[in-house]
Amino acid sequence: MLNNEDPSLHISSEKHRATPSASNQPNDGTISRLVFAASMLAKRNQEVESEAKKWC
């Protein structure tokens, strides 16, 4: 901490930093949609790879 810094400002900024804002935290619905999309892409990738093996 700098000598000219107000200690009360330092404490409040530490408190603010320790508490993440809600906008930075995805909710469970967002996470489950991302997991679903990833699983669908993985399934599609397997289908494409197996189809490609038939032609090669």
PDBQT receptor file of N, H, CA, C and O in Angstrom, charges set to zero:
ATOM      1  N   MET A   1       0.856  -1.197   0.000  1.00  0.00    +0.000 N 
ATOM      2  CA  MET A   1       0.000   0.000   0.000  1.00  0.00    +0.000 C 
ATOM      3  C   MET A   1       0.888   1.241   0.000  1.00  0.00    +0.000 C 
ATOM      4  O   MET A   1       1.870   1.300   0.739  1.00  0.00    +0.000 OA
ATOM      5  N   LEU A   2       0.551   2.222  -0.818  1.00  0.00    +0.000 N 
ATOM      6  H   LEU A   2      -0.247   2.173  -1.419  1.00  0.00    +0.000 HD
ATOM      7  CA  LEU A   2       1.306   3.465  -0.875  1.00  0.00    +0.000 C 
ATOM      8  C   LEU A   2       1.012   4.320   0.347  1.00  0.00    +0.000 C 
ATOM      9  O   LEU A   2      -0.051   4.206   0.957  1.00  0.00    +0.000 OA
ATOM     10  N   ASN A   3       1.955   5.168   0.693  1.00  0.00    +0.000 N 
ATOM     11  H   ASN A   3       2.818   5.260   0.197  1.00  0.00    +0.000 HD
ATOM     12  CA  ASN A   3       1.806   6.005   1.889  1.00  0.00    +0.000 C 
ATOM     13  C   ASN A   3       0.653   6.990   1.779  1.00  0.00    +0.000 C 
ATOM     14  O   ASN A   3       0.007   7.296   2.782  1.00  0.00    +0.000 OA
ATOM     15  N   ASN A   4       0.382   7.492   0.575  1.00  0.00    +0.000 N 
ATOM     16  H   ASN A   4       0.906   7.243  -0.239  1.00  0.00    +0.000 HD
ATOM     17  CA  ASN A   4      -0.688   8.483   0.412  1.00  0.00    +0.000 C 
ATOM     18  C   ASN A   4      -2.056   7.846   0.159  1.00  0.00    +0.000 C 
ATOM     19  O   ASN A   4      -3.031   8.562  -0.073  1.00  0.00    +0.000 OA
ATOM     20  N   GLU A   5      -2.143   6.548   0.198  1.00  0.00    +0.000 N 
ATOM     21  H   GLU A   5      -1.352   5.966   0.386  1.00  0.00    +0.000 HD
ATOM     22  CA  GLU A   5      -3.396   5.850  -0.067  1.00  0.00    +0.000 C 
ATOM     23  C   GLU A   5      -4.253   5.799   1.191  1.00  0.00    +0.000 C 
ATOM     24  O   GLU A   5      -3.748   5.562   2.288  1.00  0.00    +0.000 OA
ATOM     25  N   ASP A   6      -5.537   6.021   1.025  1.00  0.00    +0.000 N 
ATOM     26  H   ASP A   6      -5.947   6.213   0.134  1.00  0.00    +0.000 HD
ATOM     27  CA  ASP A   6      -6.478   5.973   2.151  1.00  0.00    +0.000 C 
ATOM     28  C   ASP A   6      -6.743   4.513   2.509  1.00  0.00    +0.000 C 
ATOM     29  O   ASP A   6      -7.211   3.759   1.655  1.00  0.00    +0.000 OA
ATOM     30  N   PRO A   7      -6.457   4.083   3.760  1.00  0.00    +0.000 N 
ATOM     31  CA  PRO A   7      -6.662   2.681   4.121  1.00  0.00    +0.000 C 
ATOM     32  C   PRO A   7      -8.105   2.206   3.956  1.00  0.00    +0.000 C 
ATOM     33  O   PRO A   7      -8.328   1.035   3.647  1.00  0.00    +0.000 OA
ATOM     34  N   SER A   8      -9.074   3.073   4.152  1.00  0.00    +0.000 N 
ATOM     35  H   SER A   8      -8.892   4.023   4.404  1.00  0.00    +0.000 HD
ATOM     36  CA  SER A   8     -10.468   2.648   4.012  1.00  0.00    +0.000 C 
ATOM     37  C   SER A   8     -10.785   2.282   2.557  1.00  0.00    +0.000 C 
ATOM     38  O   SER A   8     -11.580   1.377   2.304  1.00  0.00    +0.000 OA
ATOM     39  N   LEU A   9     -10.164   2.982   1.604  1.00  0.00    +0.000 N 
ATOM     40  H   LEU A   9      -9.518   3.717   1.810  1.00  0.00    +0.000 HD
ATOM     41  CA  LEU A   9     -10.355   2.633   0.194  1.00  0.00    +0.000 C 
ATOM     42  C   LEU A   9      -9.725   1.285  -0.111  1.00  0.00    +0.000 C 
ATOM     43  O   LEU A   9     -10.280   0.487  -0.867  1.00  0.00    +0.000 OA
ATOM     44  N   HIS A  10      -8.575   1.038   0.473  1.00  0.00    +0.000 N 
ATOM     45  H   HIS A  10      -8.124   1.686   1.087  1.00  0.00    +0.000 HD
ATOM     46  CA  HIS A  10      -7.887  -0.231   0.245  1.00  0.00    +0.000 C 
ATOM     47  C   HIS A  10      -8.727  -1.411   0.746  1.00  0.00    +0.000 C 
ATOM     48  O   HIS A  10      -8.838  -2.432   0.068  1.00  0.00    +0.000 OA
ATOM     49  N   ILE A  11      -9.309  -1.265   1.919  1.00  0.00    +0.000 N 
ATOM     50  H   ILE A  11      -9.219  -0.435   2.470  1.00  0.00    +0.000 HD
ATOM     51  CA  ILE A  11     -10.129  -2.337   2.501  1.00  0.00    +0.000 C 
ATOM     52  C   ILE A  11     -11.369  -2.590   1.638  1.00  0.00    +0.000 C 
ATOM     53  O   ILE A  11     -11.723  -3.737   1.363  1.00  0.00    +0.000 OA
ATOM     54  N   SER A  12     -12.015  -1.515   1.220  1.00  0.00    +0.000 N 
ATOM     55  H   SER A  12     -11.728  -0.584   1.443  1.00  0.00    +0.000 HD
ATOM     56  CA  SER A  12     -13.238  -1.703   0.431  1.00  0.00    +0.000 C 
ATOM     57  C   SER A  12     -12.925  -2.332  -0.921  1.00  0.00    +0.000 C 
ATOM     58  O   SER A  12     -13.705  -3.143  -1.421  1.00  0.00    +0.000 OA
ATOM     59  N   SER A  13     -11.782  -1.964  -1.523  1.00  0.00    +0.000 N 
ATOM     60  H   SER A  13     -11.149  -1.306  -1.117  1.00  0.00    +0.000 HD
ATOM     61  CA  SER A  13     -11.449  -2.573  -2.816  1.00  0.00    +0.000 C 
ATOM     62  C   SER A  13     -11.111  -4.049  -2.639  1.00  0.00    +0.000 C 
ATOM     63  O   SER A  13     -11.440  -4.860  -3.505  1.00  0.00    +0.000 OA
ATOM     64  N   GLU A  14     -10.460  -4.414  -1.533  1.00  0.00    +0.000 N 
ATOM     65  H   GLU A  14     -10.193  -3.755  -0.829  1.00  0.00    +0.000 HD
ATOM     66  CA  GLU A  14     -10.187  -5.818  -1.258  1.00  0.00    +0.000 C 
ATOM     67  C   GLU A  14     -11.490  -6.593  -1.085  1.00  0.00    +0.000 C 
ATOM     68  O   GLU A  14     -11.641  -7.703  -1.596  1.00  0.00    +0.000 OA
ATOM     69  N   LYS A  15     -12.423  -5.991  -0.360  1.00  0.00    +0.000 N 
ATOM     70  H   LYS A  15     -12.300  -5.089   0.055  1.00  0.00    +0.000 HD
ATOM     71  CA  LYS A  15     -13.714  -6.647  -0.123  1.00  0.00    +0.000 C 
ATOM     72  C   LYS A  15     -14.443  -6.842  -1.455  1.00  0.00    +0.000 C 
ATOM     73  O   LYS A  15     -15.028  -7.897  -1.698  1.00  0.00    +0.000 OA
ATOM     74  N   HIS A  16     -14.404  -5.825  -2.310  1.00  0.00    +0.000 N 
ATOM     75  H   HIS A  16     -13.928  -4.967  -2.112  1.00  0.00    +0.000 HD
ATOM     76  CA  HIS A  16     -15.071  -5.914  -3.609  1.00  0.00    +0.000 C 
ATOM     77  C   HIS A  16     -14.432  -7.004  -4.467  1.00  0.00    +0.000 C 
ATOM     78  O   HIS A  16     -15.132  -7.760  -5.141  1.00  0.00    +0.000 OA
ATOM     79  N   ARG A  17     -13.112  -7.081  -4.440  1.00  0.00    +0.000 N 
ATOM     80  H   ARG A  17     -12.544  -6.466  -3.893  1.00  0.00    +0.000 HD
ATOM     81  CA  ARG A  17     -12.412  -8.060  -5.259  1.00  0.00    +0.000 C 
ATOM     82  C   ARG A  17     -12.674  -9.480  -4.773  1.00  0.00    +0.000 C 
ATOM     83  O   ARG A  17     -12.694 -10.415  -5.573  1.00  0.00    +0.000 OA
ATOM     84  N   ALA A  18     -12.872  -9.645  -3.484  1.00  0.00    +0.000 N 
ATOM     85  H   ALA A  18     -12.856  -8.885  -2.835  1.00  0.00    +0.000 HD
ATOM     86  CA  ALA A  18     -13.090 -10.978  -2.925  1.00  0.00    +0.000 C 
ATOM     87  C   ALA A  18     -14.476 -11.530  -3.263  1.00  0.00    +0.000 C 
ATOM     88  O   ALA A  18     -14.702 -12.738  -3.195  1.00  0.00    +0.000 OA
ATOM     89  N   THR A  19     -15.390 -10.647  -3.623  1.00  0.00    +0.000 N 
ATOM     90  H   THR A  19     -15.206  -9.666  -3.678  1.00  0.00    +0.000 HD
ATOM     91  CA  THR A  19     -16.756 -11.074  -3.937  1.00  0.00    +0.000 C 
ATOM     92  C   THR A  19     -16.974 -10.972  -5.446  1.00  0.00    +0.000 C 
ATOM     93  O   THR A  19     -17.122  -9.864  -5.962  1.00  0.00    +0.000 OA
ATOM     94  N   PRO A  20     -16.998 -12.093  -6.164  1.00  0.00    +0.000 N 
ATOM     95  CA  PRO A  20     -17.194 -12.022  -7.614  1.00  0.00    +0.000 C 
ATOM     96  C   PRO A  20     -18.599 -11.524  -7.956  1.00  0.00    +0.000 C 
ATOM     97  O   PRO A  20     -19.572 -11.848  -7.276  1.00  0.00    +0.000 OA
ATOM     98  N   SER A  21     -18.680 -10.747  -9.001  1.00  0.00    +0.000 N 
ATOM     99  H   SER A  21     -17.889 -10.484  -9.554  1.00  0.00    +0.000 HD
ATOM    100  CA  SER A  21     -19.997 -10.241  -9.389  1.00  0.00    +0.000 C 
ATOM    101  C   SER A  21     -20.796 -11.350 -10.078  1.00  0.00    +0.000 C 
ATOM    102  O   SER A  21     -20.226 -12.283 -10.643  1.00  0.00    +0.000 OA
ATOM    103  N   ALA A  22     -22.081 -11.234 -10.024  1.00  0.00    +0.000 N 
ATOM    104  H   ALA A  22     -22.545 -10.475  -9.565  1.00  0.00    +0.000 HD
ATOM    105  CA  ALA A  22     -22.947 -12.264 -10.597  1.00  0.00    +0.000 C 
ATOM    106  C   ALA A  22     -22.768 -12.364 -12.109  1.00  0.00    +0.000 C 
ATOM    107  O   ALA A  22     -22.946 -13.439 -12.682  1.00  0.00    +0.000 OA
ATOM    108  N   SER A  23     -22.420 -11.258 -12.758  1.00  0.00    +0.000 N 
ATOM    109  H   SER A  23     -22.276 -10.385 -12.293  1.00  0.00    +0.000 HD
ATOM    110  CA  SER A  23     -22.280 -11.290 -14.208  1.00  0.00    +0.000 C 
ATOM    111  C   SER A  23     -21.086 -12.129 -14.657  1.00  0.00    +0.000 C 
ATOM    112  O   SER A  23     -21.051 -12.589 -15.799  1.00  0.00    +0.000 OA
ATOM    113  N   ASN A  24     -20.113 -12.331 -13.778  1.00  0.00    +0.000 N 
ATOM    114  H   ASN A  24     -20.141 -11.957 -12.851  1.00  0.00    +0.000 HD
ATOM    115  CA  ASN A  24     -18.948 -13.135 -14.140  1.00  0.00    +0.000 C 
ATOM    116  C   ASN A  24     -19.176 -14.625 -13.901  1.00  0.00    +0.000 C 
ATOM    117  O   ASN A  24     -18.367 -15.447 -14.330  1.00  0.00    +0.000 OA
ATOM    118  N   GLN A  25     -20.259 -14.983 -13.228  1.00  0.00    +0.000 N 
ATOM    119  H   GLN A  25     -20.917 -14.315 -12.880  1.00  0.00    +0.000 HD
ATOM    120  CA  GLN A  25     -20.516 -16.379 -12.892  1.00  0.00    +0.000 C 
ATOM    121  C   GLN A  25     -21.669 -16.906 -13.738  1.00  0.00    +0.000 C 
ATOM    122  O   GLN A  25     -22.802 -16.453 -13.575  1.00  0.00    +0.000 OA
ATOM    123  N   PRO A  26     -21.405 -17.864 -14.648  1.00  0.00    +0.000 N 
ATOM    124  CA  PRO A  26     -22.510 -18.417 -15.430  1.00  0.00    +0.000 C 
ATOM    125  C   PRO A  26     -23.455 -19.218 -14.536  1.00  0.00    +0.000 C 
ATOM    126  O   PRO A  26     -23.020 -19.884 -13.596  1.00  0.00    +0.000 OA
ATOM    127  N   ASN A  27     -24.727 -19.147 -14.834  1.00  0.00    +0.000 N 
ATOM    128  H   ASN A  27     -25.080 -18.606 -15.598  1.00  0.00    +0.000 HD
ATOM    129  CA  ASN A  27     -25.675 -19.913 -14.013  1.00  0.00    +0.000 C 
ATOM    130  C   ASN A  27     -25.698 -21.370 -14.474  1.00  0.00    +0.000 C 
ATOM    131  O   ASN A  27     -25.110 -21.708 -15.502  1.00  0.00    +0.000 OA
ATOM    132  N   ASP A  28     -26.370 -22.219 -13.724  1.00  0.00    +0.000 N 
ATOM    133  H   ASP A  28     -26.848 -21.945 -12.890  1.00  0.00    +0.000 HD
ATOM    134  CA  ASP A  28     -26.384 -23.648 -14.028  1.00  0.00    +0.000 C 
ATOM    135  C   ASP A  28     -26.992 -23.940 -15.403  1.00  0.00    +0.000 C 
ATOM    136  O   ASP A  28     -26.567 -24.872 -16.085  1.00  0.00    +0.000 OA
ATOM    137  N   GLY A  29     -27.971 -23.155 -15.801  1.00  0.00    +0.000 N 
ATOM    138  H   GLY A  29     -28.316 -22.398 -15.247  1.00  0.00    +0.000 HD
ATOM    139  CA  GLY A  29     -28.576 -23.362 -17.108  1.00  0.00    +0.000 C 
ATOM    140  C   GLY A  29     -27.579 -23.169 -18.234  1.00  0.00    +0.000 C 
ATOM    141  O   GLY A  29     -27.574 -23.930 -19.202  1.00  0.00    +0.000 OA
ATOM    142  N   THR A  30     -26.735 -22.154 -18.113  1.00  0.00    +0.000 N 
ATOM    143  H   THR A  30     -26.739 -21.536 -17.327  1.00  0.00    +0.000 HD
ATOM    144  CA  THR A  30     -25.720 -21.905 -19.139  1.00  0.00    +0.000 C 
ATOM    145  C   THR A  30     -24.737 -23.054 -19.197  1.00  0.00    +0.000 C 
ATOM    146  O   THR A  30     -24.374 -23.514 -20.279  1.00  0.00    +0.000 OA
ATOM    147  N   ILE A  31     -24.302 -23.523 -18.030  1.00  0.00    +0.000 N 
ATOM    148  H   ILE A  31     -24.598 -23.150 -17.150  1.00  0.00    +0.000 HD
ATOM    149  CA  ILE A  31     -23.338 -24.623 -17.988  1.00  0.00    +0.000 C 
ATOM    150  C   ILE A  31     -23.941 -25.879 -18.595  1.00  0.00    +0.000 C 
ATOM    151  O   ILE A  31     -23.283 -26.564 -19.378  1.00  0.00    +0.000 OA
ATOM    152  N   SER A  32     -25.177 -26.189 -18.247  1.00  0.00    +0.000 N 
ATOM    153  H   SER A  32     -25.712 -25.633 -17.610  1.00  0.00    +0.000 HD
ATOM    154  CA  SER A  32     -25.784 -27.413 -18.780  1.00  0.00    +0.000 C 
ATOM    155  C   SER A  32     -25.986 -27.309 -20.286  1.00  0.00    +0.000 C 
ATOM    156  O   SER A  32     -25.854 -28.311 -20.989  1.00  0.00    +0.000 OA
ATOM    157  N   ARG A  33     -26.304 -26.122 -20.800  1.00  0.00    +0.000 N 
ATOM    158  H   ARG A  33     -26.411 -25.308 -20.229  1.00  0.00    +0.000 HD
ATOM    159  CA  ARG A  33     -26.429 -25.955 -22.252  1.00  0.00    +0.000 C 
ATOM    160  C   ARG A  33     -25.079 -26.147 -22.934  1.00  0.00    +0.000 C 
ATOM    161  O   ARG A  33     -25.002 -26.740 -24.009  1.00  0.00    +0.000 OA
ATOM    162  N   LEU A  34     -24.010 -25.643 -22.306  1.00  0.00    +0.000 N 
ATOM    163  H   LEU A  34     -24.073 -25.161 -21.432  1.00  0.00    +0.000 HD
ATOM    164  CA  LEU A  34     -22.680 -25.829 -22.886  1.00  0.00    +0.000 C 
ATOM    165  C   LEU A  34     -22.269 -27.300 -22.878  1.00  0.00    +0.000 C 
ATOM    166  O   LEU A  34     -21.685 -27.790 -23.845  1.00  0.00    +0.000 OA
ATOM    167  N   VAL A  35     -22.571 -27.996 -21.797  1.00  0.00    +0.000 N 
ATOM    168  H   VAL A  35     -23.045 -27.598 -21.012  1.00  0.00    +0.000 HD
ATOM    169  CA  VAL A  35     -22.254 -29.424 -21.724  1.00  0.00    +0.000 C 
ATOM    170  C   VAL A  35     -23.039 -30.194 -22.781  1.00  0.00    +0.000 C 
ATOM    171  O   VAL A  35     -22.495 -31.075 -23.446  1.00  0.00    +0.000 OA
ATOM    172  N   PHE A  36     -24.309 -29.863 -22.932  1.00  0.00    +0.000 N 
ATOM    173  H   PHE A  36     -24.751 -29.147 -22.392  1.00  0.00    +0.000 HD
ATOM    174  CA  PHE A  36     -25.143 -30.522 -23.946  1.00  0.00    +0.000 C 
ATOM    175  C   PHE A  36     -24.594 -30.275 -25.351  1.00  0.00    +0.000 C 
ATOM    176  O   PHE A  36     -24.498 -31.199 -26.158  1.00  0.00    +0.000 OA
ATOM    177  N   ALA A  37     -24.237 -29.026 -25.635  1.00  0.00    +0.000 N 
ATOM    178  H   ALA A  37     -24.315 -28.275 -24.980  1.00  0.00    +0.000 HD
ATOM    179  CA  ALA A  37     -23.704 -28.700 -26.960  1.00  0.00    +0.000 C 
ATOM    180  C   ALA A  37     -22.394 -29.442 -27.210  1.00  0.00    +0.000 C 
ATOM    181  O   ALA A  37     -22.159 -29.934 -28.313  1.00  0.00    +0.000 OA
ATOM    182  N   ALA A  38     -21.545 -29.523 -26.192  1.00  0.00    +0.000 N 
ATOM    183  H   ALA A  38     -21.736 -29.123 -25.296  1.00  0.00    +0.000 HD
ATOM    184  CA  ALA A  38     -20.271 -30.230 -26.355  1.00  0.00    +0.000 C 
ATOM    185  C   ALA A  38     -20.503 -31.715 -26.618  1.00  0.00    +0.000 C 
ATOM    186  O   ALA A  38     -19.814 -32.316 -27.443  1.00  0.00    +0.000 OA
ATOM    187  N   SER A  39     -21.465 -32.306 -25.924  1.00  0.00    +0.000 N 
ATOM    188  H   SER A  39     -22.024 -31.818 -25.254  1.00  0.00    +0.000 HD
ATOM    189  CA  SER A  39     -21.730 -33.731 -26.139  1.00  0.00    +0.000 C 
ATOM    190  C   SER A  39     -22.319 -33.971 -27.529  1.00  0.00    +0.000 C 
ATOM    191  O   SER A  39     -22.005 -34.975 -28.168  1.00  0.00    +0.000 OA
ATOM    192  N   MET A  40     -23.160 -33.068 -27.997  1.00  0.00    +0.000 N 
ATOM    193  H   MET A  40     -23.414 -32.252 -27.478  1.00  0.00    +0.000 HD
ATOM    194  CA  MET A  40     -23.714 -33.210 -29.338  1.00  0.00    +0.000 C 
ATOM    195  C   MET A  40     -22.621 -33.081 -30.399  1.00  0.00    +0.000 C 
ATOM    196  O   MET A  40     -22.618 -33.819 -31.384  1.00  0.00    +0.000 OA
ATOM    197  N   LEU A  41     -21.686 -32.136 -30.192  1.00  0.00    +0.000 N 
ATOM    198  H   LEU A  41     -21.689 -31.537 -29.392  1.00  0.00    +0.000 HD
ATOM    199  CA  LEU A  41     -20.584 -31.984 -31.144  1.00  0.00    +0.000 C 
ATOM    200  C   LEU A  41     -19.685 -33.217 -31.146  1.00  0.00    +0.000 C 
ATOM    201  O   LEU A  41     -19.220 -33.641 -32.204  1.00  0.00    +0.000 OA
ATOM    202  N   ALA A  42     -19.438 -33.792 -29.978  1.00  0.00    +0.000 N 
ATOM    203  H   ALA A  42     -19.816 -33.448 -29.118  1.00  0.00    +0.000 HD
ATOM    204  CA  ALA A  42     -18.609 -34.994 -29.902  1.00  0.00    +0.000 C 
ATOM    205  C   ALA A  42     -19.281 -36.157 -30.620  1.00  0.00    +0.000 C 
ATOM    206  O   ALA A  42     -18.624 -36.924 -31.324  1.00  0.00    +0.000 OA
ATOM    207  N   LYS A  43     -20.582 -36.283 -30.439  1.00  0.00    +0.000 N 
ATOM    208  H   LYS A  43     -21.115 -35.660 -29.867  1.00  0.00    +0.000 HD
ATOM    209  CA  LYS A  43     -21.329 -37.355 -31.108  1.00  0.00    +0.000 C 
ATOM    210  C   LYS A  43     -21.277 -37.166 -32.626  1.00  0.00    +0.000 C 
ATOM    211  O   LYS A  43     -21.065 -38.121 -33.373  1.00  0.00    +0.000 OA
ATOM    212  N   ARG A  44     -21.472 -35.936 -33.064  1.00  0.00    +0.000 N 
ATOM    213  H   ARG A  44     -21.644 -35.160 -32.457  1.00  0.00    +0.000 HD
ATOM    214  CA  ARG A  44     -21.442 -35.650 -34.501  1.00  0.00    +0.000 C 
ATOM    215  C   ARG A  44     -20.051 -35.907 -35.072  1.00  0.00    +0.000 C 
ATOM    216  O   ARG A  44     -19.915 -36.412 -36.186  1.00  0.00    +0.000 OA
ATOM    217  N   ASN A  45     -19.024 -35.560 -34.306  1.00  0.00    +0.000 N 
ATOM    218  H   ASN A  45     -19.135 -35.150 -33.400  1.00  0.00    +0.000 HD
ATOM    219  CA  ASN A  45     -17.654 -35.783 -34.751  1.00  0.00    +0.000 C 
ATOM    220  C   ASN A  45     -17.387 -37.281 -34.943  1.00  0.00    +0.000 C 
ATOM    221  O   ASN A  45     -16.721 -37.679 -35.899  1.00  0.00    +0.000 OA
ATOM    222  N   GLN A  46     -17.902 -38.096 -34.042  1.00  0.00    +0.000 N 
ATOM    223  H   GLN A  46     -18.443 -37.773 -33.266  1.00  0.00    +0.000 HD
ATOM    224  CA  GLN A  46     -17.734 -39.547 -34.173  1.00  0.00    +0.000 C 
ATOM    225  C   GLN A  46     -18.432 -40.059 -35.428  1.00  0.00    +0.000 C 
ATOM    226  O   GLN A  46     -17.903 -40.916 -36.135  1.00  0.00    +0.000 OA
ATOM    227  N   GLU A  47     -19.625 -39.528 -35.701  1.00  0.00    +0.000 N 
ATOM    228  H   GLU A  47     -20.055 -38.832 -35.127  1.00  0.00    +0.000 HD
ATOM    229  CA  GLU A  47     -20.355 -39.941 -36.902  1.00  0.00    +0.000 C 
ATOM    230  C   GLU A  47     -19.576 -39.580 -38.163  1.00  0.00    +0.000 C 
ATOM    231  O   GLU A  47     -19.485 -40.379 -39.095  1.00  0.00    +0.000 OA
ATOM    232  N   VAL A  48     -19.020 -38.382 -38.185  1.00  0.00    +0.000 N 
ATOM    233  H   VAL A  48     -19.094 -37.733 -37.428  1.00  0.00    +0.000 HD
ATOM    234  CA  VAL A  48     -18.266 -37.928 -39.357  1.00  0.00    +0.000 C 
ATOM    235  C   VAL A  48     -17.011 -38.771 -39.539  1.00  0.00    +0.000 C 
ATOM    236  O   VAL A  48     -16.671 -39.147 -40.661  1.00  0.00    +0.000 OA
ATOM    237  N   GLU A  49     -16.319 -39.070 -38.436  1.00  0.00    +0.000 N 
ATOM    238  H   GLU A  49     -16.595 -38.765 -37.524  1.00  0.00    +0.000 HD
ATOM    239  CA  GLU A  49     -15.104 -39.884 -38.533  1.00  0.00    +0.000 C 
ATOM    240  C   GLU A  49     -15.416 -41.296 -39.035  1.00  0.00    +0.000 C 
ATOM    241  O   GLU A  49     -14.685 -41.835 -39.866  1.00  0.00    +0.000 OA
ATOM    242  N   SER A  50     -16.486 -41.886 -38.537  1.00  0.00    +0.000 N 
ATOM    243  H   SER A  50     -17.080 -41.448 -37.861  1.00  0.00    +0.000 HD
ATOM    244  CA  SER A  50     -16.821 -43.238 -38.983  1.00  0.00    +0.000 C 
ATOM    245  C   SER A  50     -17.242 -43.227 -40.450  1.00  0.00    +0.000 C 
ATOM    246  O   SER A  50     -16.940 -44.170 -41.181  1.00  0.00    +0.000 OA
ATOM    247  N   GLU A  51     -17.922 -42.197 -40.882  1.00  0.00    +0.000 N 
ATOM    248  H   GLU A  51     -18.167 -41.431 -40.287  1.00  0.00    +0.000 HD
ATOM    249  CA  GLU A  51     -18.316 -42.069 -42.286  1.00  0.00    +0.000 C 
ATOM    250  C   GLU A  51     -17.076 -41.872 -43.166  1.00  0.00    +0.000 C 
ATOM    251  O   GLU A  51     -16.992 -42.415 -44.267  1.00  0.00    +0.000 OA
ATOM    252  N   ALA A  52     -16.129 -41.096 -42.671  1.00  0.00    +0.000 N 
ATOM    253  H   ALA A  52     -16.197 -40.654 -41.776  1.00  0.00    +0.000 HD
ATOM    254  CA  ALA A  52     -14.908 -40.849 -43.439  1.00  0.00    +0.000 C 
ATOM    255  C   ALA A  52     -14.093 -42.132 -43.597  1.00  0.00    +0.000 C 
ATOM    256  O   ALA A  52     -13.470 -42.345 -44.637  1.00  0.00    +0.000 OA
ATOM    257  N   LYS A  53     -14.094 -42.981 -42.578  1.00  0.00    +0.000 N 
ATOM    258  H   LYS A  53     -14.601 -42.807 -41.734  1.00  0.00    +0.000 HD
ATOM    259  CA  LYS A  53     -13.339 -44.236 -42.657  1.00  0.00    +0.000 C 
ATOM    260  C   LYS A  53     -13.912 -45.152 -43.736  1.00  0.00    +0.000 C 
ATOM    261  O   LYS A  53     -13.180 -45.926 -44.354  1.00  0.00    +0.000 OA
ATOM    262  N   LYS A  54     -15.217 -45.062 -43.959  1.00  0.00    +0.000 N 
ATOM    263  H   LYS A  54     -15.811 -44.433 -43.458  1.00  0.00    +0.000 HD
ATOM    264  CA  LYS A  54     -15.833 -45.888 -45.006  1.00  0.00    +0.000 C 
ATOM    265  C   LYS A  54     -15.305 -45.506 -46.389  1.00  0.00    +0.000 C 
ATOM    266  O   LYS A  54     -15.166 -46.361 -47.264  1.00  0.00    +0.000 OA
ATOM    267  N   TRP A  55     -15.013 -44.221 -46.581  1.00  0.00    +0.000 N 
ATOM    268  H   TRP A  55     -15.126 -43.526 -45.871  1.00  0.00    +0.000 HD
ATOM    269  CA  TRP A  55     -14.613 -43.727 -47.885  1.00  0.00    +0.000 C 
ATOM    270  C   TRP A  55     -13.104 -43.775 -48.107  1.00  0.00    +0.000 C 
ATOM    271  O   TRP A  55     -12.644 -43.646 -49.241  1.00  0.00    +0.000 OA
ATOM    272  N   CYS A  56     -12.339 -43.957 -47.053  1.00  0.00    +0.000 N 
ATOM    273  H   CYS A  56     -12.713 -44.062 -46.131  1.00  0.00    +0.000 HD
ATOM    274  CA  CYS A  56     -10.872 -43.939 -47.198  1.00  0.00    +0.000 C 
ATOM    275  C   CYS A  56     -10.290 -45.330 -47.230  1.00  0.00    +0.000 C 
ATOM    276  O   CYS A  56      -9.074 -45.488 -47.347  1.00  0.00    +0.000 OA
TER     277      CYS A  56
